[in-house]
Amino acid sequence: MNLDFELSMRLRLPIAPNPDRQSLYFFNLYRSGSSLTEAIAVSFARSVGLMPYNLSQALYDMGVEYFDAQNYNHSSVHLARGQQLQKLSLLGGYLFYGFREVPLDWAEGFGPIDTSVMVVRDLRDIGISQFYAAAGHATDNKVLSNHITALRASIADTGLEEFVLRNDTVNFLNRIGGCYRPMVEAGMPVIKYEDMYVDGALSLRRMCEEVTRPLVPYVSEDWSFENFLSRTEQSVAGSGRLKNHKTGGTIRNYEKLSADVLEAYTDKLRPNLELLGYV
């Protein structure tokens, strides 16, 4: 005998102070300056009179996933194949951020392409970063804790080159790149994390410029980039997690892999590397 339960939930969003303004969206892949992108998103939202809202975190705090990690072609059953997420486009006055991946069926019906931006990183480097960062990953809610626990178990007694070629690693990387395919192919602006580096260090100014450039046409004319940048710099300086971001990351680490491993790794990820403009 099977007992089937349908989970119902209601997520109450904070009230947007300017609901007549166009809502904006920030997306970014895992390990792609994610925390810095979030700080930029919040500062940008407040500088243009929008309500910043991390939908992913709100759902995770309730123990709910908005994607199916086993079958990324569909949303989590909790969110009815993306139908609830599609309602976000009806809301004005928000800046939605915090997305690392999205349900493919939401991406297929996603309308506000021009008012969105996504920060990406070479998938090969994301896999390498996952390997080295697993021990320090935050596990402050049930959803993330489950994923990180599984990741740590998969890395135990495993070398880097073995890890990056594992089916689980390759499937994860193809999932997080491929889920955005409909959005990217529809023309959503894509910002490469690697292009934010100047003289070997991540440039906060450049990142602020590039991430917000596609969205400036949708904010008021009296918006000031310098005020926004100053607000972001203060936010970064006041954050123990972010203040050392300029020396905290490296790029193109995949070039250090042995030639045969790099070739196999690239071939396994090629369609989505091509999608994001890396090969």
C-alpha positions as CSV (number, residue, x, y, z in Angstrom):
1,M,0.0,0.0,0.0
2,N,1.3,3.5,-0.9
3,L,0.4,6.6,1.0
4,D,0.6,9.7,-1.2
5,F,0.8,13.1,0.4
6,E,0.5,16.4,-1.4
7,L,2.6,19.2,0.2
8,S,1.0,22.7,0.2
9,M,2.9,25.8,1.2
10,R,2.5,29.5,1.0
11,L,5.4,31.9,0.8
12,R,4.6,35.4,1.9
13,L,6.9,37.9,0.1
14,P,7.8,41.2,1.8
15,I,5.9,44.2,0.5
16,A,7.6,46.0,-2.3
17,P,7.7,49.8,-1.7
18,N,7.4,50.6,-5.4
19,P,5.2,47.9,-7.0
20,D,4.8,49.9,-10.2
21,R,8.5,49.4,-11.1
22,Q,9.8,46.7,-13.3
23,S,11.1,43.7,-11.3
24,L,14.6,42.5,-12.1
25,Y,16.4,39.1,-11.8
26,F,20.0,38.1,-10.9
27,F,21.1,34.6,-11.6
28,N,24.5,33.1,-11.1
29,L,26.1,29.6,-11.2
30,Y,27.6,28.0,-8.2
31,R,31.1,29.0,-7.3
32,S,30.9,32.0,-9.6
33,G,31.4,34.9,-7.2
34,S,28.0,33.9,-5.8
35,S,28.2,35.7,-2.4
36,L,29.6,38.9,-4.1
37,T,26.9,38.8,-6.7
38,E,24.3,38.6,-3.9
39,A,25.8,41.6,-2.2
40,I,25.8,43.5,-5.5
41,A,22.2,42.5,-6.1
42,V,21.0,43.8,-2.7
43,S,22.9,47.1,-3.0
44,F,21.6,47.6,-6.5
45,A,18.0,46.9,-5.5
46,R,18.2,49.4,-2.6
47,S,19.8,52.0,-4.8
48,V,17.0,51.9,-7.4
49,G,14.1,51.5,-5.0
50,L,13.4,47.8,-5.4
51,M,12.8,45.2,-2.7
52,P,15.7,42.6,-2.8
53,Y,14.4,39.1,-2.2
54,N,16.4,35.8,-2.1
55,L,13.7,33.4,-3.1
56,S,16.1,30.4,-3.0
57,Q,17.1,31.1,0.6
58,A,13.5,31.6,1.6
59,L,12.5,28.2,0.2
60,Y,15.5,26.4,1.6
61,D,14.8,27.8,5.0
62,M,11.4,26.1,4.7
63,G,13.1,22.8,3.7
64,V,11.8,23.1,0.1
65,E,13.8,22.7,-3.1
66,Y,12.6,24.4,-6.3
67,F,14.3,22.0,-8.6
68,D,14.6,18.3,-8.9
69,A,18.3,17.3,-8.4
70,Q,17.6,13.9,-9.9
71,N,15.7,15.0,-12.9
72,Y,16.4,18.6,-13.7
73,N,14.0,18.5,-16.6
74,H,11.3,19.2,-14.1
75,S,10.6,21.4,-11.1
76,S,10.4,19.9,-7.7
77,V,6.9,18.5,-7.2
78,H,6.5,21.0,-4.4
79,L,6.3,23.8,-7.0
80,A,4.0,22.2,-9.6
81,R,6.3,22.2,-12.6
82,G,7.3,25.8,-12.4
83,Q,3.7,27.2,-12.4
84,Q,4.1,29.1,-9.2
85,L,7.5,30.4,-10.2
86,Q,6.0,31.8,-13.4
87,K,3.8,34.1,-11.2
88,L,6.9,36.0,-10.2
89,S,6.8,37.8,-13.5
90,L,3.4,39.3,-12.5
91,L,5.0,41.1,-9.6
92,G,6.5,44.6,-9.7
93,G,9.0,46.3,-7.4
94,Y,11.3,43.4,-6.6
95,L,14.8,42.3,-7.4
96,F,14.9,38.5,-7.2
97,Y,18.3,37.0,-6.6
98,G,20.1,34.0,-5.0
99,F,19.4,31.5,-7.8
100,R,22.2,29.0,-8.5
101,E,20.1,26.8,-10.8
102,V,16.5,26.8,-11.9
103,P,13.9,24.2,-12.9
104,L,14.2,23.7,-16.7
105,D,10.4,23.9,-17.1
106,W,10.5,27.4,-15.5
107,A,13.3,28.4,-17.7
108,E,11.4,27.3,-20.8
109,G,8.5,29.6,-19.9
110,F,10.6,32.5,-18.4
111,G,9.5,35.8,-19.9
112,P,11.5,38.7,-18.4
113,I,14.7,37.9,-20.3
114,D,15.6,41.5,-20.9
115,T,15.3,42.4,-17.2
116,S,17.6,39.6,-16.1
117,V,21.3,39.0,-15.9
118,M,23.4,35.9,-15.1
119,V,26.9,35.5,-13.9
120,V,28.6,32.3,-15.1
121,R,31.9,30.6,-14.8
122,D,33.7,28.0,-16.8
123,L,32.0,24.7,-15.7
124,R,35.4,23.0,-15.5
125,D,36.5,25.4,-12.8
126,I,33.3,25.1,-11.0
127,G,33.9,21.4,-10.6
128,I,37.4,22.0,-9.3
129,S,36.2,24.6,-6.9
130,Q,33.5,22.3,-5.6
131,F,36.2,19.7,-4.8
132,Y,38.4,22.1,-2.8
133,A,35.5,24.0,-1.1
134,A,33.4,21.1,0.0
135,A,34.9,21.1,3.5
136,G,34.0,24.7,4.1
137,H,30.5,24.7,2.5
138,A,27.8,26.2,4.8
139,T,25.1,23.8,5.9
140,D,22.8,26.2,7.7
141,N,19.6,24.6,6.4
142,K,18.3,21.1,5.8
143,V,18.3,21.3,2.0
144,L,21.9,22.5,1.7
145,S,23.0,20.2,4.4
146,N,21.8,17.2,2.5
147,H,23.6,18.2,-0.6
148,I,26.8,19.1,1.0
149,T,26.9,16.0,3.1
150,A,26.5,13.9,-0.1
151,L,29.3,16.0,-1.8
152,R,31.7,15.5,1.1
153,A,31.1,11.8,1.1
154,S,31.8,11.6,-2.7
155,I,35.1,13.4,-2.2
156,A,36.4,11.3,0.6
157,D,39.5,9.4,-0.4
158,T,39.3,10.7,-4.0
159,G,41.8,12.7,-6.0
160,L,40.9,15.8,-8.0
161,E,41.3,14.3,-11.4
162,E,39.2,11.3,-10.5
163,F,36.5,13.5,-9.0
164,V,36.1,15.8,-12.0
165,L,35.5,12.8,-14.3
166,R,33.0,11.1,-12.1
167,N,29.5,10.7,-13.5
168,D,28.0,12.5,-10.5
169,T,30.3,15.5,-11.0
170,V,29.7,15.7,-14.7
171,N,26.0,15.3,-14.3
172,F,25.9,18.1,-11.8
173,L,27.9,20.4,-14.0
174,N,25.8,19.7,-17.0
175,R,22.6,20.1,-14.9
176,I,23.5,23.6,-13.6
177,G,24.6,24.8,-17.1
178,G,21.9,23.1,-19.1
179,C,19.0,24.2,-16.9
180,Y,19.6,27.8,-18.1
181,R,19.7,26.9,-21.8
182,P,16.3,28.2,-22.7
183,M,17.1,31.6,-21.0
184,V,20.5,31.9,-22.6
185,E,19.3,30.9,-26.1
186,A,16.5,33.5,-25.7
187,G,19.1,36.2,-25.2
188,M,19.5,36.7,-21.5
189,P,22.7,38.7,-20.8
190,V,25.5,36.5,-19.6
191,I,28.4,37.9,-17.6
192,K,31.6,35.8,-17.4
193,Y,33.2,35.7,-14.0
194,E,36.6,35.4,-15.5
195,D,36.1,38.8,-17.3
196,M,35.7,40.5,-14.0
197,Y,39.4,40.0,-13.2
198,V,41.9,42.9,-13.7
199,D,45.6,42.3,-13.2
200,G,45.0,38.9,-11.6
201,A,42.4,40.2,-9.0
202,L,38.6,40.4,-9.1
203,S,37.6,44.0,-9.7
204,L,34.5,45.0,-7.8
205,R,34.0,48.1,-9.9
206,R,34.1,46.1,-13.1
207,M,31.7,43.5,-11.7
208,C,29.3,46.2,-10.6
209,E,29.5,47.8,-14.0
210,E,29.0,44.7,-16.0
211,V,26.3,43.0,-13.9
212,T,24.1,46.1,-13.8
213,R,24.8,47.4,-17.4
214,P,22.0,45.4,-19.0
215,L,19.5,46.5,-16.3
216,V,20.1,50.3,-16.3
217,P,17.4,51.0,-18.9
218,Y,14.9,49.7,-16.5
219,V,15.7,52.0,-13.5
220,S,15.0,55.6,-13.0
221,E,17.1,58.2,-14.8
222,D,18.4,59.8,-11.5
223,W,20.1,56.5,-10.5
224,S,23.8,57.0,-9.6
225,F,26.3,54.3,-10.4
226,E,28.9,55.9,-8.0
227,N,26.5,55.9,-5.1
228,F,25.6,52.3,-5.8
229,L,29.3,51.3,-6.0
230,S,30.0,53.1,-2.8
231,R,27.1,51.3,-1.1
232,T,28.4,48.0,-2.4
233,E,32.0,48.7,-1.3
234,Q,30.7,49.4,2.2
235,S,28.7,46.2,2.2
236,V,31.8,44.2,1.2
237,A,34.1,45.9,3.6
238,G,31.6,45.2,6.5
239,S,31.3,41.5,5.6
240,G,33.9,39.2,7.1
241,R,33.0,36.7,4.3
242,L,33.5,39.2,1.5
243,K,36.1,41.8,2.4
244,N,39.0,39.6,1.1
245,H,37.2,38.6,-2.1
246,K,39.9,40.1,-4.3
247,T,42.4,37.5,-3.3
248,G,40.0,34.7,-2.5
249,G,39.6,33.1,-6.0
250,T,41.5,32.0,-9.0
251,I,40.5,31.4,-12.6
252,R,41.3,28.9,-15.3
253,N,42.4,26.3,-12.8
254,Y,41.4,23.5,-15.3
255,E,44.5,24.3,-17.3
256,K,46.5,22.6,-14.5
257,L,44.8,19.2,-15.2
258,S,46.8,16.6,-17.0
259,A,46.2,16.8,-20.8
260,D,44.2,13.5,-21.1
261,V,42.0,14.4,-18.1
262,L,41.4,17.9,-19.4
263,E,40.4,16.6,-22.8
264,A,38.0,14.0,-21.4
265,Y,36.6,16.6,-18.9
266,T,36.0,19.1,-21.7
267,D,34.3,16.6,-24.0
268,K,31.9,15.5,-21.3
269,L,30.9,19.2,-20.7
270,R,31.2,20.5,-24.3
271,P,27.6,21.3,-25.2
272,N,27.1,23.4,-22.1
273,L,30.6,24.9,-22.3
274,E,29.6,26.0,-25.8
275,L,26.3,27.4,-24.6
276,L,28.1,29.6,-22.1
277,G,30.8,30.6,-24.6
278,Y,33.8,28.8,-23.1
279,V,34.8,26.5,-26.1
